[in-house]
Amino acid sequence: MGAQGPSDRELVERAKAGEKAAFGVLVERYQKRIYAVAFGMLHNRDDALDVVQDAFVKVHKHIGAFQGNASFYTWLYRITANLCIDVRRKRGRRGEVEFEESVGRDEGLATGIDVAPRHAEANPVQNLGRRELAGEIDRALETLSENHRLILLLREVEGLSYEELARVLKISKGTVMSRLFHARRNMQKTLRPYLGLREGEGLDGRAHADESADEDKKVQLAPARPPVA
């Protein structure tokens, strides 16, 4: 056991052996992180909490079959993503409104996506309130496809690398890069009118001659945040 506590692999093996406390540590370690992903996908506190609960129920039920070919969190995030997609599809069939306005202003920051410019002193929108901007980010996320919304949340909120995203989403690294590029570009297009930026002008306030020329430099919303301990 190191300074950071037992590894996921060790906890999984102990949970397989029937140690309830080990599974409890896994829940404690990841529940806030997968809640952030679920809320970012669903924008409803109750639905997000239900997904978190259902995800850990599934993990507990099937942990004996977990082979460890992928990391535990990769497995957990994949289960969470599938549950969120199921909830959104059920909502669509029922014709429900997906965005919870009462939560969006205060809890929208749970998405962790920050579009504040890196050069604030040169940007005309530098004084926008973060809560107001967070609400706009939440609404912009709702305009994205499920695939684009999920990959942005996993990259920007959870800080997953391209390799980790490929494993979680079961797609190639090239598809990860392409999907992130289009997701970020669509977010920027949605947010430009709110930020008072012209077509072809990036979130740093500068004109972009070719938005597709450099994915990380030209269309990145914000540096990926490190995983939350």
Secondary structure by P-SEA (a helix, b strand, c coil): cccccccaaaaaaaaaaccaaaaaaaaaacaaaaaaaaaaacccaaaaaaaaaaaaaaaaaccccccccccaaaaaaaaaaaaaaaaaaaaaaacccccccccccccccccccccccccccccccccccaaaaaaaaaaaaaaccaaaaaaaaaaccccccaaaaaaaacccaaaaaaaaaaaaaaaaaaacccccccccccccccccccccccccccccccccccccc
